[in-house]
Each structure stands twice: as C-alpha cells, then as structure tokens.
Amino acid sequence: MSLPLVSVRVKAMMFLGLLASAGSASAWVSSELALQLETSLTSDSNPLRFYDGNAATVQNGNVDTSDKVRGIDVRAGAIIPVLSDRTRLILTGDLGKRSYQHYQDLNHQTKAGDATFEYAIGDVVSGRINAGKEDRLFQYINGSLTDKDISHYGQQGAELTLKITDELTIPVKADRSSLRYELGVNQLYNFHQQGQQASVRYYSPTGSNIEAGLRMSETDYPNRDQQQLADLDKHYRETETFLEAEWKYSVKTVASAHLGLIRRRYENLHELDTTLFSTLVRATYFYSPKLRLDMQLWNRPFTIVDPSILYVIAKAARLDAQWKVSDKTQLNFSGMLQDSDQKLVPRLAEFQNEISRKERELRVGFGMSYEIDRGLKFNIDSVAERLTREGSLPGLRQGIIKIGLEYTYENLPGSAAKMGLKRYQHSLSNSDALR
C-alpha cells in the first residue's frame, strides 16, 4: 500500500496553485488552506452487488465476486476572504484513482470540485452562490450490470436570506442539476432538473426554530427513445410542501424533523402520478465531551436506476455513535434497519397483479482513526450488509473493509473540517454512506 508521494504532492501543489489564482494576493495571504493526501486498500466481498448464488466470471478467469481496490486521493481547499469573514470564496476539490485487482475493467479516476461564494450585506441580507461537479463510478445494484460506467453530476445554486427581524427570516433558493452516464444502457436516466424554493423561518429566544415552505421542480430526461417515453415519460413536475423544525432541548440534546407532502405529475403518463409523504426525524445527544449519539428515523421516497421501478419508499431506523477514546483515537459505530417497498411501473411489471416488491436491509458499520503524528492518521472503515427479499427471491450480502493512511496539512487548525473535505472521502461507516 505504498504511495508515490512525490508525484502526488506535485499534483496537489499544482491544484493549490490553481485555487490561489482565484483570489487577490492580499486576500490569499489571509486565506485558510488545507491539503489532504490519502492512500488506501479496500477489500470488497461483492463490488458488483450480485445476488446470492449468482457467481461472476470475468475475462481474467476470476470466478469470485470479491476484489481488492487500491486508492490514491488528493484533496485540497481554500477559504478566501473577499471583503470580510462574512463575504468569502470557498474552493474545494478532489482527485483520485481506483485500481482493482481482478475487475480491472472498473479501474477509474474520481474527480470532484466545488466553488461557493458566501456573502452578507449588512445585517439584513445574506446568502450564497455555489457550483460543483463530480465524476464517480456507477453504484451497482444487483449484478445485472457488470460493465464500467462513470456518472457525471453537476449542480449550480443560489440562496438569499432576508432578515425581517431577529426572530423572522425569509430564505429563497434556486438550483439546477444534471446527471449523465457514459454507458448507453443507463443513458435513459440522464436528466436535467431545475427547482425553486421559498420559506419562512422563525427563531425562538432559546435558539430553536421552525420553518414552513414550498419547493417546486421540473425534471427532464432528454435521452429516452420512443419506447422508453411510452413506458416512463420524459418530463415531470414536482411540488413539496414542507415543515421543518429544530428543537434545542438542552446543551446536550438537539432534535430536528422534516415533514413533506410531495406531489409528482407526469407530462403524458398520468397513471404514474403520485402523492407521497416524506418524514425525517433526527436527534443528537452529547452524552459527554467524548461520546456523541445520533438517531435517525425516516419514511421517504427515492428513485433507483431500474426501468421497472417507479420509485422506492424506505422506512428505516439508524443509530450512530462517535467515541473519542483519547486525544489520538476515535471510534465510530453505525447500525441501520431499513424496509423498502419498490413500486413497479404497471405496464413493465413481470406479473399483471404485481404492484410492488419488498426488501429488508440490515447494515452495520465500524470505523477507527488513530493520529500517529500531527496531521497523520491511520484509518479503518468497515461495513457489513445483508439484504433479504420477500418470497423465495435471492438476497444479497456484502462486506467491505478499508484501511487508509491520511496526511492533512492546514495553515490554521480546523480548516479542513470547515471546508467540508470529509464529504469527498465516501466513508463506509459515516452518516452519508448508509442510505
């Protein structure tokens, strides 16, 4: 698991040089800078997520579904004050490479970059403008697709918050996003989406808040052929009326909730129109300065890349724990139990009376980090998953263990966390990894 540090450092410094050119010399002197280098080795028992009993045979003769993946990543970021600490430019990015031992056709590069301009005009107006892109490997579902595919995701957004009083604000947002696949079989899911959102937020004297609003969006699928248009349509409009609240019960306990009513209306296939509820409840308890507990409950819809499935409704409970054993050692644990109801496209269902399929997913993750020296960390990340399906349908099992060595340089302590570089790590056991 060796890392060609000279080559990687040269690329990283070049990347930081590009970031530096975005700001003036005087602003750059007072900027916050961060650089991360990581090398890792991952053992994955089922990278293509084959169902039980479905063995894979690849060109090099491997008949095992498991594989080992070597990874190298360079992450960098900068926070550049423009006029003040409240008006600043935040630039972050990631460059990586993944090399598979057996499934060598899956070798690929990862790329991501984000730019955010945060601004404030007096005490009344504040907001942000952001744009980002990410290239990553297709997230395989059930082994039905074994060819390499890379997804290209892009997004742009703008947000403005008008402060009416100390208790009352009006946030307004607009955003655009797009997703494009390279492989022809997945291009029916290429989409363009644009949305707008407006809400009213009230803050209590204790720091709790409640927000009510409306989000509207339109989604187009430009690469569908005539048969796909007849089965799935090409355009839909969606509105969500939502209510959000955050309750600061005490210094140690914070809870939040999101309740939404989603109405989706298709352009031509009105039999696909749906009205759904989305619910997410979170609670955080700081048991001590060293132990943090997080709980999540949700009942929410989402889509997957499967032409026979219109949408999926997931009901789940999840628990996370972070324990700082010492100044150098931290342990992480996560557990999730999720029941999914896959709503099928009526005209594409295998059987005429089949309207949905049910799955249950049990997922447990564990992670550990040890600070060898200032800025140098040794990480272990792991997750085990078992998926069962109703009836006699085969299930799915997957186990992943990742070992990594990470070096972080910061000109000011905490800069990497402030920039959010951790989001590029695709951690197995953190809260973003478990769906």
N, C-alpha and C positions, 0 to 999 in steps of 0.2 A: 504494500500500500504506500509506495513512495510517491513523492510529489516533486515534479520538476520545478522547484521554487524559483529558479532564475527566470525561466520562460514565463511563468505565471505572474511573477512580480512585475516583469516588464510590461505585460499586457495590462495589469492593474494600474500601474503608474500612467500608462497611456490613457486609460479610461478616466482616471482622476484629472489628467490634463485637459481632456475634453470637457469635463464638468467645470473646470476652473475658467475656461474661456467664456462661460455663460455670464460671469459677473465681472464687475469692475475690479481693478487692482485693490482699491481701498476696501471694498466690500469683502474681497477674498481673504484679506488679512484677518478679518474678524469672523470668518466663517467657521462652522463646525465641519470637520472632515472625519470620515470613517472608511476603513478598508478591511475587508474580511477575505481570508484565504481558507479554503476547506478542501480536504481530501477525504474520501470515504470509500468504504467497501460494504456493499449490501448483499445479503443472501435472501432471495425471494423464492418461496416454495411454489408460487403459481403466478408469475408475472402477467400471463395472458388470461388469467382467471377462468380456467377450464372447469366445467362441472365435474363432479366426482365420476371416475370411471372413463373419462374422455382423455386418453393419452395423446401426447403430441409427438409427431415425428418431424424433425426439421432437416434441412439439407445436409447438415454435417453429421447426421446419424444419431443425434441425441433423442432418446425416447422418454426422457424425464421432463416433467413440466417445470422443474425448478431451474434456477440460474443464479449466477453471481454477477454483480454490477459494480464496476469501478467508477467513481465520480470525482471530478475536479470542479471547483466553483470559485469564482472571483466575484465578490460583491463590493460595491462602493457607493458612497453617498456624500452629499454636501448640503448644508443649510446656510444659505447666503442672505444675510440681512440686506434689504434694499433701501428702506428709509428708516426702519426701526425694527425692534424684535417682533412687532406685530405685523409687519409687512415684510415678507421674506420669500425666497425661492428655495424649494426643496427638490433636489435631484438625486435619484437613486437608480441603481441598475444591477443586473446580474448576468454573468456569462458562465456557462457550464458545459461540461461534456460527460456523457454517459457511455460506457463501453461494456457490452455484455459478453460473457464468456462463451455461451452456447448460441443464444439467439442473436448472432452478430448483425443480422439484418435490422435489429432495433437500435443499433448504435446511433446516437444523435447528439446534437447540441441544444442546450437550453439558453434562451435569451429573454430578458425582461428589462424594461426601463420605464420609469415614471417621473413625471415633472409636475410639481404642484406650486402654484403661486397663491400664497395666503396674504390677504390684505385687510386693512382696517382704516376707516375714515372716521376719525373722532371716536366717540363712544356710541354712535348710533348705527353705523353701517359696518359690517364685516362680511367676509366670505372667502371663497377660494375658486381657482380655476385649475383644472387638472387634466392630464392626458397620459395615457400609458399603453404599452404593447407587451405582449408575452407570447413566446413560442415554446410549446412543450409537447411531449409525446401524448398521443391519444390515450385516454383512460379506458383500458379494455374492460369488457363487461362479462362475457360468459364463454370466451374461447371461440365464438363464431367468426371472429375476425382475427387473423394472425399476421397480416401484413402490417408493415410500419406505416403509421400515419402521424403527421405533425399538425397540430392545431395552431392557428394564428389568431390571437384575440387582441382587439384594440378597443379603447374606450376614451371618451372625452366628456367632461362635465363642468358645470359651473354652478356655484351656490352663492346666494346672497341672503344675509340675515339682517332684518330691520328691527332694531331695538326700540319698542314703543315706550316701555317703562322698565324699571329694574326687574319687574315680575313678568312682563309680557314681551315676547318676540314673535316675528313672522319670518320663518325660513322659506325660501323659494329655491327650487332646484330644476336644472335641465341637464339631460345627459344623452349621449349617443354611444352605441357599442356595436361591434361586429365580430363575427366568428367565421373563420374559413378553414376548411380541411383540404389537405393535399390529395388524399386518396379519393378516386372517383365515386366509390360506393358510399362514402359519407357526405358527399357534397350536397345531397338533398337537405342537410341540416345547416348549410351555410346560411347565416342570417344577418340582417341589419335591423337594429332596434333604436328607437328614439322615444324619450319619455320626459314628462314634466311632473313636478310635484310641488304642492303648496300646503302649508300647515300653519297652525297657531300653537305656540308653546307657552305654558305658564310655569313659573318657578315659585316655589313656596319659600318662606324665610328659612326653613330648615335645610334647603338645598335639594329637596325632591322636586320633580317636575312631571307634567302631563302634557301630551301633545296630541292633537287631532288634525287629520289632513286627508288629502285626496291625491292619488297618483294615477296618471294616465299614460299609456304607452301604445306604440304600434310596432309590430314585428313583421318583416318581410322575409321570404325565403326565395331568393332570385334564381336558384339553380335547379329547380324541380322540373321534371319533364311532364308531359301531358298526363300520363298515368298517375304519377305522384301528386299532381294537382287535383286529379279526380278523387284520390284516396285521402289526401291530407290537407288540401288547400294551400294557398301561398301567402296568405295575409290574415292577421287577426288584430283586433283592438282589445286592450285590457284596461280595466279601471280597478283600483283598490281603494276602498275607504278604510282608513286605519285609525287606531287609537294606541298610543304608546305612553308608558308611564315608568318612572324610576323612583323608587322609594328608598331613601336613606334612613333605615330604621335606627341605626346606631353607628358609632365609629367603626364597628366590626362587621356590620351586616348591611348589604345593599341588595335590593331586588328590583327586577325590571320585567316588563311584559309588553308584548306586541300582539294586538288583535286586528285582523284584517278580513274584509269581505271582498273577494276577488271575482270580478265578472269578466269572462273572456267571450268575445263574439267574433266568429269567423266571417270572412268576406262572402263565401259561397256555400260552404257546407255547414248549414245552421244546425244540423243534428250533432255537430261536435261542440256546440256552445255549452259552456259550463259556468256554474256559480259555485265557488269554493270558499272555505274558511281557512285562514292561516293563523296559527297561535304559537307563540314562543314565550316561555317563561324562564327567567334566569334568576339565580340567587348566588351571591358570593359571601362567604363567611371567613373572616380572618381570625382563625382560632387563636393564633399567636403571631408574633412578628416573623416566625419561621414557617408556619403552616397555613396554607390557603386552601379552602374548599370551594368548588364551583359546582352548581347543579343546573341542569337544563331539562326542560320538558317541552316537547313541541308536537304539533299536529299541522303539517304544512305540505303543500303540493310542490312537485318539481318535475322536470322533464328529463328523459334519458334518450340516448341515441339508439332507438329501436323503432322501426317504422310501424310495428303492430301495436305499440303502446302510446296512447294519447297523453297520459300523464300518470304520475305516481303520487299517492297520498301516504305520507310517512308519519307514524306515531312512535315517539321514542322518549326514553329517559336516559340521561347521561350524567356521570359524576366524574369530576377531575380533582386531583389533589396535587399540590406542589409543596414539597417539604425541603426547606433549606437546612440540611443536616449540619453544615458548618459554613465557614466563610468560603470554603473552596468546593463543597459538594452539595449538589441539589438532586433530589429525586422527584420524578413525575409519574403519576398514575392516571389512567382514564379507563372508564368502562361504559359501554353503551348497549342497550337492548332496543331494537327497532323493529316494528311490524310495518310492512309495506303492502299496499293494495294497488296493484298495477291495473289501471283502467284501459281496456283494449279498444282500439278503433273497431267499431262494429263490423264494417264491411271486410276487415282484414283478420278477424278472429278465426282461429282454426276450426272451432265448432260454433254453430249458429247461436246456441244458448250460452256461450261463454262470454261473459262481460268483464271479468277481472281475474287476476291471479294474485295469490298472496304469498309473501315471503317473510321470514323472521331472520334477523341478523343479530348475532352476538359478537361484540368486538371488544377486546381488551388490549390496552397499550401500556407500556412501561418505558421510562426513559431515565437516564442518569447523565449528569455532567460533572466533570472534575476539573478545576482550574489548576493546571500544572504550574504555570507561572503567569505573571501579569499578561493578560491578553491571550494566553494559550490554553485551550480547553480540549479535553478528551470527552467525547460524547458517545453514548449508547442509546439507540432508539429502537423500539420493537413494537410489533402489533400482531395479534392473532385474531383471526376472524372465522366464524362458522355461519354459513348461510343455509337455511333449510327452506324448502318449498312445499306447498300443500300437495296432498295426494302422494303419488309414487314418483314424482319428478325428482331427479337427482339434485343434490345440493352442491355446495361449494365450500372449499376450505383454503385458507391462505395464511402463511406465517412469514413475517418479514423481520429481519434483524439488520440494523445499520450501525456500523462503527465508524466514527469520524474523528478527525483532528482538525481543530479550527483555531486560526490565529486572527485576532482583531486588533487593529490599530485605531485609536481615537485621539484627536488632539485635545478633546475635552471629555471627561468621564460621562458615560451615558449617552453619547451622541448616536451610536448605532441603534440603541433602543428607541431613541426619539425619532429617528428616521424610519423605523419600522423595517430594518433589514431582515428581521427574522421571518417575515412573510415569504421571502424567496427560498427559504430552506425546505419547504414542503415536508415538515416534520411529520413523523408517523403517529406520535402519541399526543400531539398538542391539539387544541380545540378546533383548529381549522382542518385537520386531517380526517376526522370521523364525520361522515355525512349524517 
